[in-house]
Amino acid sequence: MSSSPEPAASFYDEIGGEPTFRTIVDTFYAGVAEDDVLRPLYPEADLGPANDRFRLFLMQYWGGPTVYSETRGHPRLRMRHAPFAVTPLARDRWLLHFRAGLDAAALTPEQDSRFWDYVTHAAQFMVNSLE
């Protein structure tokens, strides 16, 4: 009798699943809510829907449930951010708050490094204005 090997755990599972992503994204948006550079980029008075979208996106990206694409379609990140001037300063502030989220999650150094590498590249990719 042969048994099939267990599938490798996704990064989503490895770092603790949805509770970890909630910690990261909730901490991130707590910073955004008080940030004079980033807060004006969010047209909604309530940051809750943005929090949900971002958390679902990150969860799906890292191997979790596919609710994001099922409800919103392809991420099309640059297109979705195109209406907003994402400057180098906005990128840096975004990374500051994301760093706080990762710190709050207390991942292993290897996990933290993997996540941080992704978000730093993604944040640079979103820059669409130099002023």
C-alpha positions in Angstrom: 0.0 0.0 0.0 1.5 3.3 -1.0 0.5 6.6 0.5 0.9 9.9 -1.3 3.2 12.4 0.4 1.6 15.2 2.3 1.5 18.4 0.3 4.0 21.0 1.4 2.5 23.6 3.7 2.0 27.0 2.0 3.7 30.0 3.4 0.2 31.1 4.5 0.0 28.0 6.7 3.6 28.1 7.8 3.2 31.5 9.4 -0.1 30.8 11.1 -2.8 31.4 8.6 -5.5 34.1 8.8 -4.8 35.2 12.4 -1.2 36.2 11.4 -2.4 38.1 8.4 -5.0 39.9 10.5 -2.3 41.0 12.9 -0.1 42.3 10.1 -2.8 44.1 8.2 -4.6 45.5 11.3 -1.3 46.9 12.5 -0.6 48.3 9.1 -3.9 50.1 8.9 -3.7 51.4 12.4 -0.6 53.3 11.2 -2.2 54.4 7.9 -5.2 55.8 9.8 -2.8 58.3 11.5 -0.5 59.0 8.6 -0.8 62.4 7.0 0.8 61.2 3.7 -1.1 57.9 3.2 -4.5 58.5 4.8 -5.6 60.9 2.0 -5.0 58.2 -0.6 -7.9 56.2 0.9 -11.2 57.8 -0.2 -13.3 55.7 2.1 -14.0 57.2 5.5 -13.9 53.7 7.0 -10.6 51.8 6.4 -12.3 48.5 7.2 -13.1 47.6 3.5 -9.5 48.4 2.4 -8.2 46.3 5.3 -10.4 43.4 4.2 -9.3 43.6 0.6 -5.6 43.9 1.5 -5.7 41.0 3.9 -7.6 38.8 1.5 -5.1 39.7 -1.3 -2.1 38.8 0.9 -3.6 35.6 2.2 -4.3 34.4 -1.4 -0.9 35.5 -2.6 0.8 33.4 0.1 -1.2 30.3 -0.5 -4.4 30.8 1.5 -8.0 30.9 0.5 -8.8 32.4 -3.0 -11.6 34.7 -1.8 -9.8 37.8 -3.2 -9.9 36.6 -6.8 -13.3 35.0 -6.4 -14.8 38.4 -5.3 -12.6 40.9 -7.0 -11.0 39.1 -10.0 -7.4 39.5 -11.0 -5.4 41.8 -8.6 -4.3 44.2 -11.3 -2.3 46.0 -8.7 -0.8 48.8 -10.8 -4.2 49.5 -12.5 -6.0 49.7 -9.1 -3.4 52.1 -7.8 -3.1 54.2 -10.9 -5.7 56.9 -9.8 -3.5 57.7 -6.8 -0.1 59.4 -6.8 2.2 56.8 -5.2 5.3 58.8 -4.6 8.6 57.6 -3.1 7.6 59.2 0.1 4.2 57.4 0.1 6.1 54.1 -0.6 8.4 54.7 2.3 5.5 55.5 4.7 3.7 52.4 3.4 6.8 50.3 4.2 7.1 51.9 7.6 3.6 50.7 8.6 4.0 47.3 6.9 7.2 46.9 8.9 5.3 47.5 12.1 2.8 44.9 11.0 5.5 42.3 10.4 7.1 43.2 13.7 3.7 42.6 15.4 3.4 39.2 13.8 6.8 38.1 15.3 7.7 35.7 12.4 10.9 33.8 12.3 13.8 35.7 10.8 13.5 33.6 7.6 9.8 34.1 7.3 10.1 37.8 8.0 12.8 38.2 5.4 10.8 36.4 2.8 7.7 38.5 3.4 9.7 41.8 3.6 11.5 41.1 0.4 8.1 40.6 -1.4 6.6 43.8 0.0 9.6 46.0 -0.6 9.7 45.0 -4.3 5.9 45.4 -4.6 6.0 48.8 -3.0 8.7 50.0 -5.4 6.6 48.6 -8.3 3.6 50.7 -7.2 5.5 54.1 -7.4 3.9 56.0 -10.2 4.8 59.6 -9.5 7.9 61.4 -8.4 6.1 64.3 -6.8 
